[in-house]
Structures are given as C-alpha cells and as structure tokens.
Amino acid sequence: MEKAAYDSKDYYAQLKEDIRAAAPELGIDKIGFASAEPFVELKQILIQHRERGYESGFEEPDLEKRTDPALSLERPQSLVSIAIAYPSKLKDAPKSAPGAYRGIISRSSWGEDYHKVLRKRIAALEEYIKERVPEARIESMVDTGSLSDRAVAQRAGIGWSGKNCAIITPEWGSWVYLGELITSIPFPPDRPITDQCGDCTICIDACPTGALVGPGQLNSSRCISFVTQTKGFVSEEMMRKIGNRLYGCDTCQVVCPVNKGKNWTHQPDLQPEPEKVKPLLKPLLSLSNKQFRELYGHLAASWRGRKPIQRNALIALGNFRDETAVPLLSDVMRTDERPELRAAAAWALGRIGGDEARSALEQAKRTEAHPVAAEYMETALKAIAGVDGGASDMYP
C-alpha cells in the first residue's frame, strides 16, 4: 500500500479494528487504544504518594518518565494497552498437614514468568503492526517500563482502576497482566470504562495490614506483597501478618466481588504447577542457589532470588507453630551466613516455643555477632518466657 494511504483516518481506524480482531490469535485477551498525552493528574498523585512515603522503591524513580510518553518515544501519537488473563484457582491443590506444612506463591507468579509471556505477545503484536505500517515507531513496555501500566490501561478502556489499586476488567476481573506500546501511529482512542466499584470497600476492609490507606491508595511499605519481596529483616507485626505467604499477596483481589467465580485456564503457559506454587516449606530451606534457579527460575517469584522466599518459609513455619521444624530452624539459626534468615529462624522458634527451642536460642545468642539478629533472639527468648519484648515495634 502507498504511504499516502497511511494519512487517512479511516485507514488507522480500520487497522485498529483489524488489530483487535487479530488479538486472540496473538495470545492477547483484551486490547485498548489511547492518546499519548501526558498523565497530568497521575503526576500529582505520584508526587503526593512520594511525599507520604508510600513508594515501594521498585518503581521508575523519574516521575516525568512515568507520566510523559514523549520521554520514552519521540513524538508519540498513541498508546496501545494489552491484557492477558491468568488463573485464580489451583486445581487439585496439595494440602498442608502436621509436620508437612506448605507455603503459597501468589497467583501473579503462577506459570511461566509473565514478563516473558507478555514480551512474546507484545513482540508478535509489534510484528503485526509493522507488517501493516513498516515505518511505524514503537516502544514496548512490560511492568518494569517507565509508564504506569495501570494508568495506560485505564485510559485505553481495558478496565477501571479499582480501590485495591488493580485494573478491574468487566470480562476478566482483575486477574490480568498488563503491557503497553507507545507508537507513532495515530490510532483513534477508546473510551475509558466508568468506575464500577461504587461504595464497595471490601478490599480496603480485608487488607491484612491496612496497606490500602484509601481508595486506590497503597502504602507499599505495609503491603504484604511488597514485604515478601524485600531482602531485609521483617518486623514482628509483619511476620505474623505474612502467614504462610512466600511471595505476594492476593487478599484484595480474592475478596473483590467482581472476581467472584472467575478463573482462566485458556493460556497454557500461565497454568500453575501445584507443587511449585504451594510447596512444602522445609525442603525450601536446603535449596542452593543453583537448585532454586532450576526449580523456580521460570516463575516471576524468582526475580529476587532465594533469600526472601527462604526467609518467608522460616516465618511460615513459625506461624504454623510446627514443632517438628525446631531442629531445622535451630540449624539455620546457628549456621546460615545470612543474618536476616538467622533472625527469622529465631523468631519462628520463639513463636513455636518449648524447651528445645529455648535451648537453641540461648546457645545461638551467645555467639551471634550481628546485633539485629541477636536482638531477634533475645526477643524470641522473652516470647517463650511469656515476657513482652516489644517486638511488634521493632523495625530495624
């Protein structure tokens, strides 16, 4: 086709519909189009978010890049948002049993790493567009890109921004991964979807730590999903709240009425392996880096390495009060080179209690060189003795 034909609004309108029709064959469940104007209102929200200390630290630090598509692609004309639905239910889920307790990995990390899946689908979409408009300029982004995936998706009519800070689609609920393209093609924009949360505050009320400080406002430092991905020490309060979560937290999505009954099994590479996403806790603790990569490297949950997941497994054993884990916890506390894990093991022993746990803590504390780990051991001993050690206020 002659280049002049590309100047027609009708051509781009037709191309848009052709892309929408081709989306399912490209593995894309929903696609939307939006203008590439700066996200002015979002910028003000992000400024307030930063001032209040609500950021996680995982975001793009430059607020201009997060809100202005022109800083990622010169003279952008449109944004294209895609959504891919993922499963929410685990078929034949293995169950915990005394002495054989299990942790849980959040649904966003079931199946193949969604970053890889989205990149493949976006690459296929780019190829489709380039076949029709060879000179098109395109910049694609997945999760770790500069722009806010949710802001783009909301503007492009993929869904509305829920009070749980997730994009909620009428068709797929909030069980969707998001990605976007910035392009030089002037696609006609879609209309945003009207907010349908109404007066519902179920997600805010159900948040285990009160991290949802208001509709669409998340204090990341109190979000269990964020805490499970950190590598440092975890406070007493948060360890209790983590429960048996190894990575992520789904509470605010599970309780959402729109998500009720929704479970998607049509994307083969996103389907979970039950033993991988709900694994036995004790075996996790003995995995080497190589073994961890071999077993879990294909999951998005592996991006921070084994340390956070092993620490969270120790915490889970404490929350289960698994007396059979005392020897293993004691060994980690005495021999592991990572003070954060020694501290988590000490906390778990204090939670379980008993003479064997107390003896192990007393021994380890005598030789512990790290002051914070030693403090956790002291607090654990006080917990066994029934003394309030003030651990709930401990944020090292």
Legacy VTK file of the C-alpha trace (Angstrom):
# vtk DataFile Version 3.0
C-alpha trace
ASCII
DATASET POLYDATA
POINTS 396 float
0.000 0.000 0.000
1.202 3.507 -0.822
2.430 5.576 2.123
-0.183 8.230 1.317
-2.873 5.804 2.357
-1.468 5.921 5.902
-2.527 9.548 6.176
-6.176 8.533 6.190
-8.062 8.441 9.485
-10.183 5.680 8.014
-7.083 3.571 7.413
-5.961 3.808 11.040
-9.495 3.188 12.274
-9.636 0.028 10.160
-6.153 -1.015 11.283
-7.269 -0.626 14.870
-10.217 -2.953 14.297
-8.011 -5.421 12.437
-5.612 -5.467 15.382
-8.466 -6.013 17.803
-9.724 -8.916 15.674
-6.234 -10.434 15.484
-5.548 -10.078 19.232
-6.825 -13.530 20.275
-4.567 -15.241 17.716
-1.661 -13.233 19.167
-2.498 -14.546 22.657
-3.936 -11.217 23.813
-7.218 -11.267 25.729
-8.040 -7.576 25.558
-6.572 -4.615 23.757
-7.275 -0.894 24.013
-6.075 2.317 22.414
-5.465 5.720 23.964
-3.941 9.113 23.313
-0.279 9.654 24.177
-0.855 12.873 26.080
0.975 13.258 29.415
-0.769 11.864 32.503
-1.089 15.194 34.294
-3.415 14.085 37.108
-1.373 10.957 37.735
1.757 13.030 38.187
0.159 14.977 41.034
-0.990 11.736 42.664
2.512 10.283 42.398
4.034 13.420 43.922
1.719 13.102 46.949
2.430 9.364 47.079
6.157 10.068 47.302
5.744 12.823 49.878
3.816 10.422 52.122
6.459 7.717 51.796
4.148 5.254 50.067
6.524 4.188 47.273
7.991 0.686 47.162
11.310 1.619 45.571
10.686 -0.821 42.709
9.129 1.906 40.526
10.734 4.096 37.898
12.132 6.925 40.069
11.704 9.675 37.445
8.113 10.909 37.755
8.367 12.720 34.426
9.161 9.441 32.644
6.317 7.703 34.477
3.790 10.239 33.246
5.013 11.524 29.868
5.124 9.032 26.959
7.175 11.517 24.908
10.177 10.833 27.150
10.144 7.193 26.024
9.333 7.716 22.337
9.794 10.935 20.402
6.566 12.452 19.087
4.227 9.656 20.217
0.725 9.553 18.776
-0.943 6.658 20.578
-0.728 4.172 23.410
-1.820 0.562 22.963
-2.618 -1.396 26.125
-2.900 -5.170 26.275
-4.245 -7.523 28.933
-3.688 -11.257 29.342
-5.866 -13.184 31.790
-4.333 -15.591 34.297
-5.808 -18.295 36.566
-7.058 -17.685 40.077
-7.813 -21.232 41.219
-5.422 -24.110 41.850
-6.768 -27.451 40.657
-6.010 -30.382 42.968
-4.148 -28.103 45.362
-1.900 -30.002 47.785
-2.845 -29.546 51.419
-0.755 -28.803 54.470
-0.505 -31.495 57.127
1.132 -31.599 60.562
4.879 -31.737 60.006
4.384 -31.164 56.271
3.194 -27.582 56.064
3.130 -25.625 52.830
3.612 -22.060 51.712
1.799 -20.263 48.913
3.025 -18.192 45.982
0.638 -15.531 44.712
-1.388 -16.060 41.564
0.564 -13.396 39.697
3.528 -15.772 39.733
1.779 -18.941 38.605
3.014 -20.439 35.337
5.825 -19.026 33.228
7.207 -15.629 34.282
4.604 -13.184 32.999
7.284 -10.730 31.909
8.487 -13.271 29.347
4.952 -14.168 28.286
3.956 -10.534 27.803
7.127 -9.741 25.892
6.417 -12.588 23.469
2.850 -11.415 22.922
3.871 -7.780 22.536
6.622 -8.758 20.077
4.008 -10.593 17.997
1.767 -7.510 18.132
4.644 -5.257 17.064
5.367 -7.557 14.122
1.713 -7.477 13.089
1.661 -3.675 13.190
4.974 -3.318 11.343
3.668 -5.541 8.526
0.889 -3.001 8.009
2.884 0.166 8.752
6.589 -0.622 8.186
7.801 2.835 9.174
5.909 2.873 12.465
7.972 3.719 15.526
7.119 1.569 18.540
8.383 1.326 22.117
7.036 -1.568 24.176
6.896 -1.890 27.964
6.090 -4.657 30.448
5.773 -3.983 34.195
9.313 -2.625 34.582
8.862 0.080 31.923
8.723 3.779 32.653
4.993 4.337 32.227
2.337 3.226 34.676
0.721 0.085 33.206
-2.473 0.755 35.131
-2.759 4.372 34.032
-2.353 3.397 30.388
-4.841 0.540 30.732
-7.405 2.798 32.379
-7.129 5.448 29.682
-7.312 2.792 26.953
-10.562 1.316 28.282
-9.117 -2.006 29.437
-10.774 -1.580 32.810
-11.269 0.830 35.672
-8.802 1.466 38.477
-10.193 -0.345 41.492
-9.923 0.690 45.101
-7.437 -2.184 45.501
-5.109 -0.405 43.040
-5.692 -3.092 40.397
-7.200 -2.629 36.956
-10.561 -4.392 37.003
-11.916 -5.506 33.651
-15.600 -6.331 33.144
-14.683 -9.541 31.311
-11.692 -10.935 33.194
-11.878 -9.259 36.566
-8.524 -8.080 37.884
-6.779 -11.379 37.093
-4.884 -9.803 34.183
-1.311 -8.943 33.312
-0.791 -5.607 31.600
1.634 -4.297 29.000
1.677 -1.412 26.550
3.094 0.050 23.378
3.897 3.674 22.649
3.617 4.268 18.922
3.841 6.933 16.237
0.586 5.675 14.714
-2.438 7.935 15.396
-4.999 5.308 16.350
-8.479 6.566 17.275
-8.684 6.334 21.095
-11.092 4.109 23.004
-13.276 5.395 25.801
-12.297 4.729 29.420
-14.628 2.487 31.413
-16.639 4.136 34.168
-15.605 3.201 37.697
-17.854 0.401 38.903
-16.592 -0.045 42.472
-19.297 2.261 43.785
-19.498 2.320 47.579
-17.841 -1.091 47.963
-14.824 -1.098 50.312
-14.424 -4.861 50.785
-10.814 -4.842 49.567
-9.821 -1.972 51.854
-11.502 -3.619 54.835
-9.893 -7.007 54.102
-6.288 -5.832 53.682
-4.380 -7.683 56.426
-2.117 -4.762 57.274
-4.180 -1.704 56.387
-1.865 -1.013 53.458
-4.815 0.243 51.398
-4.966 3.612 53.100
-7.774 4.834 50.865
-9.493 4.103 47.546
-6.677 3.492 45.060
-4.027 4.466 47.619
-1.426 1.941 48.685
1.233 2.378 51.339
3.741 -0.051 49.822
5.806 -0.399 52.978
2.811 -2.044 54.681
1.767 -4.181 51.719
2.460 -7.884 52.332
3.184 -8.383 48.650
5.984 -5.824 48.889
7.303 -7.100 52.221
7.590 -10.667 50.933
9.814 -9.384 48.121
12.212 -7.417 50.306
15.521 -8.947 51.357
15.970 -7.467 54.806
14.677 -8.049 58.312
10.908 -8.203 58.803
9.107 -6.755 61.809
7.216 -8.886 64.323
3.910 -7.440 63.154
4.567 -8.192 59.517
5.870 -11.692 60.202
2.604 -12.557 61.892
0.610 -10.999 59.037
2.605 -12.805 56.326
1.173 -16.134 57.462
2.399 -18.735 55.005
2.828 -16.421 52.019
6.137 -16.992 50.265
5.692 -14.371 47.568
2.981 -11.817 47.051
-0.500 -11.430 48.486
-3.853 -11.895 46.749
-6.263 -10.895 49.506
-7.515 -7.650 47.963
-8.239 -9.431 44.685
-9.705 -12.616 46.162
-12.334 -10.659 48.125
-13.322 -8.429 45.190
-16.941 -9.187 44.196
-16.129 -8.678 40.507
-13.607 -11.528 40.692
-16.066 -13.991 42.220
-16.103 -17.222 40.222
-13.586 -16.004 37.658
-10.794 -18.414 36.743
-8.966 -18.515 33.422
-7.369 -21.655 32.011
-7.063 -20.808 28.311
-3.444 -19.601 28.457
-1.353 -22.836 28.660
1.925 -21.150 29.638
0.280 -19.398 32.596
-1.138 -22.508 34.236
0.379 -23.375 37.648
2.233 -26.464 38.828
0.613 -27.139 42.215
3.785 -28.443 43.887
5.715 -25.381 42.717
3.243 -22.698 43.769
2.175 -24.393 47.015
5.434 -26.069 48.042
6.432 -27.869 51.213
8.241 -25.399 53.451
11.050 -27.469 54.918
12.660 -28.543 51.612
12.858 -24.901 50.520
15.369 -24.179 53.275
18.040 -26.542 51.959
17.993 -25.350 48.338
21.254 -23.972 46.927
21.147 -21.035 44.525
21.548 -23.414 41.600
18.789 -25.716 42.809
16.491 -22.748 43.428
17.039 -21.463 39.878
16.427 -24.896 38.416
13.170 -25.375 40.319
11.773 -21.852 40.427
13.711 -19.827 37.849
10.795 -19.879 35.404
8.488 -18.157 37.908
8.198 -14.399 38.323
8.649 -15.042 42.057
12.300 -15.920 41.450
13.338 -12.402 40.439
14.653 -11.544 43.918
16.477 -14.837 44.313
16.051 -17.498 47.013
16.765 -15.339 50.068
13.327 -13.697 50.517
11.468 -16.934 49.833
13.602 -18.928 52.261
13.174 -16.216 54.901
9.415 -16.283 54.329
9.422 -20.084 54.624
11.024 -19.744 58.072
8.349 -17.236 59.049
5.609 -19.569 57.805
6.949 -22.457 59.899
6.757 -20.163 62.912
3.210 -19.129 62.103
2.240 -22.788 61.751
3.936 -23.418 65.130
5.480 -26.514 63.576
7.271 -28.278 66.426
8.811 -30.782 64.018
10.688 -27.893 62.385
12.585 -26.921 65.560
15.773 -28.876 64.671
15.854 -27.402 61.173
15.145 -23.877 62.419
17.857 -24.256 65.049
20.344 -25.337 62.390
19.521 -22.325 60.194
19.854 -20.010 63.190
23.287 -21.412 64.091
24.858 -21.903 60.659
23.260 -19.765 57.966
25.526 -16.936 56.810
22.607 -14.562 56.242
21.628 -12.641 59.407
18.116 -11.975 58.082
17.490 -15.715 57.936
19.023 -16.310 61.349
16.701 -13.651 62.735
13.631 -15.156 61.023
14.548 -18.609 62.332
14.903 -17.181 65.839
11.510 -15.508 65.605
9.944 -18.768 64.409
11.480 -20.646 67.346
10.095 -18.051 69.736
6.664 -18.488 68.149
6.818 -22.279 68.490
8.272 -22.257 71.997
9.278 -25.205 74.152
12.478 -26.311 75.900
14.276 -27.379 72.724
13.631 -24.020 71.049
14.692 -22.095 74.162
17.930 -24.071 74.484
18.782 -23.484 70.814
18.122 -19.752 71.156
20.261 -19.439 74.271
23.146 -21.212 72.572
22.931 -19.197 69.370
22.634 -15.869 71.152
25.944 -16.426 72.947
27.835 -16.490 69.630
25.669 -14.239 67.425
27.779 -11.345 66.077
25.071 -9.425 64.225
23.312 -7.008 66.604
19.900 -7.158 64.903
19.891 -10.958 64.695
20.907 -11.065 68.354
18.005 -8.752 69.199
15.572 -11.103 67.486
16.988 -13.994 69.506
16.566 -12.083 72.736
13.008 -11.159 71.792
12.262 -14.799 70.930
13.527 -15.907 74.343
11.275 -13.343 76.011
8.351 -14.611 73.957
8.966 -18.164 75.181
9.216 -16.891 78.730
5.926 -15.063 78.294
7.500 -11.603 78.532
6.507 -8.794 76.183
9.753 -7.956 74.436
8.289 -5.143 72.395
8.994 -6.894 69.115
5.870 -5.520 67.488
7.543 -2.108 67.409
10.822 -3.396 66.037
11.545 -2.075 62.524
15.299 -2.490 62.012
LINES 1 397
396 0 1 2 3 4 5 6 7 8 9 10 11 12 13 14 15 16 17 18 19 20 21 22 23 24 25 26 27 28 29 30 31 32 33 34 35 36 37 38 39 40 41 42 43 44 45 46 47 48 49 50 51 52 53 54 55 56 57 58 59 60 61 62 63 64 65 66 67 68 69 70 71 72 73 74 75 76 77 78 79 80 81 82 83 84 85 86 87 88 89 90 91 92 93 94 95 96 97 98 99 100 101 102 103 104 105 106 107 108 109 110 111 112 113 114 115 116 117 118 119 120 121 122 123 124 125 126 127 128 129 130 131 132 133 134 135 136 137 138 139 140 141 142 143 144 145 146 147 148 149 150 151 152 153 154 155 156 157 158 159 160 161 162 163 164 165 166 167 168 169 170 171 172 173 174 175 176 177 178 179 180 181 182 183 184 185 186 187 188 189 190 191 192 193 194 195 196 197 198 199 200 201 202 203 204 205 206 207 208 209 210 211 212 213 214 215 216 217 218 219 220 221 222 223 224 225 226 227 228 229 230 231 232 233 234 235 236 237 238 239 240 241 242 243 244 245 246 247 248 249 250 251 252 253 254 255 256 257 258 259 260 261 262 263 264 265 266 267 268 269 270 271 272 273 274 275 276 277 278 279 280 281 282 283 284 285 286 287 288 289 290 291 292 293 294 295 296 297 298 299 300 301 302 303 304 305 306 307 308 309 310 311 312 313 314 315 316 317 318 319 320 321 322 323 324 325 326 327 328 329 330 331 332 333 334 335 336 337 338 339 340 341 342 343 344 345 346 347 348 349 350 351 352 353 354 355 356 357 358 359 360 361 362 363 364 365 366 367 368 369 370 371 372 373 374 375 376 377 378 379 380 381 382 383 384 385 386 387 388 389 390 391 392 393 394 395
